[in-house]
Amino acid sequence: MVFEPHPRQFFRPDIPLFRLTPLPLKLELFEAFGLDFTAVLGFDASLAALSASAFVDQVLIGGLDIGHVVAGHDFHFGKDRQGTPKCLATMGEARGFGVSIVEPVGEGSDHFSSSAIRDLLGAGDMAAAAEMLGYWWRLRGAVVKGAGRGLDLGFPTANIAPKGELGLAQGIYAVRVYHGDARLTGAAYFGVRPTFGETEAAIEVFLFDFDGDLYGQDIEIEFIAHLRDDEAFSSEADLKAQMARDCEAARAVLARVDGDDPMLRFPLGRALAQA
């Protein structure tokens, strides 16, 4: 069971939220992992106003007719977050359904959490973020018209307009790109294009060994490695030379990963690779 929109977006719409996994992708990941059914609850004022006991009685029992609940150790529910895992277990015992609470999971002193993953992505540590996720972090969007500078520089790009807050480290990435049944490779840029004096963040992907028109079509970008930070160049010639070096670096990284992809150790990583 998931909430949509994210409760924090409902309560604090003024504060941007970096969604690690938008709902469409989340549902696909659930399916790839073998879940049979997902209940998507619209999070609105009426749901937020339910007391903890009303949430259990009306949603879990009345709506879903549950026999057993599995929840995380930090799960809170009901108005003002009154419901806790301990509270849920007590209600389950009284109402006749089982409750299992998943304790923190991690390695050593590091616990896996969405906050920790966001921090790693914000620092450009794609490998560490993937180790927590069990797959390479990915982003989906429709290809839109850009300014055409990449074409002028000899590196035509597929441009994606980010939706919502994207707390990703700015700079150059080695990426794999999925379009239909095809898996492509390339170098991606995320940033505000300081060389050209712009301020709005954009995602631009140069696809290796590809010649086609993707305008208006959806692509999915799998971020493998952050190669360097964003920077401004004094001339287009300097930028073009650096782009050539970036592409060489991206090809080398992607060749190593394709030869021994560490995400194939994980169920979701394998499921996504097969899909």
N, C-alpha and C positions, 0 to 999 in steps of 0.2 A: 504494500500500500504506500502510495506517495502522494504528496500534496502539490498542487499546482494552482496559482503560482507559489513560489517558495515563500513560506511564512514571513521571512524577513523582508521580502519585496512588498508584501501586503502591509506590514506594520511600519516599515521605513522606506517608502518609495523614493524618498529624497536622497538616500544613500545608495550609490551604485553597488551592485552585487555581481561579482565574477562567478557566473554559473559554470561549474566544471563540466556538467553534463546536461544540456538542455533536454527537455522531455522526449522529443522524438528519438534522439540518440539513446537516451536512457532506456526507453522501451525496447529498442533493438538489442541493447546489451543484455537486458533481462532475458529476452528471447534466446539470444545466443548462449546464455548461461543455463538455459533449460527450464526457466520458470514457465508455468502453464498459464498463469493469469495475473494481471496487475490491476489493482483498483486505484484509479486516479481520482482523488478527492479534490474538488474545486475549493480552494481556501478562500473564504469570503467572510463577511462580517457575521453571518449567522453561525458558521462553523467556529469562528474565533470566540463567539460568545458562549458556547457550550461549556458547562462545568466539566470537570474531569469525569464525574460519575455519569453525566448525561452523554458524554462522548462514548464511554464504554457501552452504555445501554442502547443508545440510538444508532451509533455508527458501527461499533464492533459486533454487538449482538444483534440488534434489530436490522441493521443494514447488511452485514456480512455473515451472520450466523456462525461465528468463529467457534472452533473447538480448541485452538491453541494459538497463542501469540508469541512471536519471537521479536524482540526489540533490542535496540542498542542500549548500552549502559547510561547514555546521556539523553535518552528519549524523554521529552516532556510533552504533555498534552493537556487540553482543557484551558479554560480562561485563565489568563495570567500565569500560564505554565504551572498550574497547581499540581497536575498529575506527574508522578515520578515513577521510575521502574518499580520501586518498593510498593507504591500505591497500586500500580497495575497488578502486581502479584497478589496483593491482598484482595482486590476486587475479583480477580480470577478465581481465587479460592472460594470466595463467597458466592460467585455466580456460576461456578462449575466449568470454567475453561482453564486450560493450562497456560503457564507463562514461562518462557525461557529468556533470560537476559544475557546478551552477548557482552562479555567483559572486554576491556581495551585489548586490541591486537597490535602487535608490532614486533620489532627486533631490538633487543637490548633495551635501552631507555627510550627509544623512539617509538611513539604510538602512531599508527596509521590514522589519519583524519583528513577531512576535506580542507581544513585550515592549513595543515602541514603541506598538503599537495599544492595548494594555491601559493604558499610561500616558495616552494621549490620551483614552480613554473615562473613565478615572478623573478626568481634569481637565475632563470635560464638553465636549471639543472634538470633537463628532460629525462635523463636516465634514472635519477633518483625518484622523480615523480612517477615514472612508469613502473618502477619496482613496487611502489605503494599501490598503484592502480591495478597492476597486472596486465597492462596493455599500454601502448604508446598513446599519449594524449592526442586527441583529434578534434578538429573543428570542421563544421559543415556550413556551406553557404552557396548562394548563386553567384555566378561570375557576372560582374558588372563592367560597364565601360569605364576605362581610365583615361588619363590624360594623353596616353600614347607615347610617353617618354621612353619606356622600355624598348619599344619597337625602334625608335630613333637611335637608341644606343646599341641596337643589335641583340637585345634580350627581351623579346616580346613577353609580356606577363599576363596571367589570368588574375584579375583583381577581385577581391572579396571585400564587401563592406561589413565590418564587424557589427554584430548585433549585441547591444548592451555593453556592459563593462567587460573589458578583456585585460585581465591582470597578468599578461604575459610579458616577459622581458623583451624589450625592443632590440631589434637587430636582425641578423641573418641566420637562417636555419637550413639544415638538411632535412628534406621532407619526402614522404611518399604521398602520392595523390591518387585517389580512387574516383573513377568516372565510369559509371555503368559497370561493365565487367572488366574494365582495364585497370591495372595498377601501374602508375607512372612514377617517375622520380624527378626531383628538381631541387631548386634552391628557393627559399621563400624569404620575403622581407616583411617585417612588421615594425611600423614606426610612423613618424610624422613627416618624413622626407625633408630633413633640415637643409639639404643641399639646395632645395628649391623654395625654401622659406615658407613651407606649409605647416599647419598646426593640427590638422585632423588626421588621426591614426588610420592607416590602411594596411591591408594585407595584399601583397603581390607575389605571385609564384611564377618563376620561370621553369618550364617543364623541359627536361632533357629529351632530345630526340623525338619531339612531338611537333606536328604541323597540322593544326586544326582550329576550328572556331568553336569556342565553348561559351560564348556570350549567352546569358540567360539560363544556362544549365547549372545544375547542382554538382559540386565536387566536394570531396571530403579530404582534408589535409591531415596527415599524420606527422606530428613533429618529432623528429628523431634526435636531433642535436642542435644546440645553439652554438653557432660558429664564431660569432663576434658581436660586439655591441654596435648600436647605431652610431653613425658619425656623419658630419658634414664634410664635403669635399670642395676644394677650391675651384675645381673645373670639372666639366663633364668627361674630359679625357681621363682624369684621375679616377673618377667614379667608374668609368667603363673598365679600366684596368683592374680595379679592385673587384668588380663583378666577375670578371674572368677568373680571378684567383678564388673567389668565393665558390664558384661553380666547380672548380677543380677540387677544393676541399670537401664540398658536399658529395661529389661523386665518390671520393675516397671513403668517407664515412659510411655512405649507403652501401658500398661494396662490402665493407667489413660486416655491417649489420645483416645484409642479405646472406652472407656466408655463415653466420652464426648469430641468429636473432635471439637475444636473451628472453624476449617476451614469450617465446614458444614454450618456456618452462611453465607458463601459467594457463589455466583453463580458458580464460577469456582471450588471452593472446592467441592461443591456438584456434579458438572458435572464430575470431575475427579474421585470422589469416586464411582459414578455410573458406569463409564466406566471400 
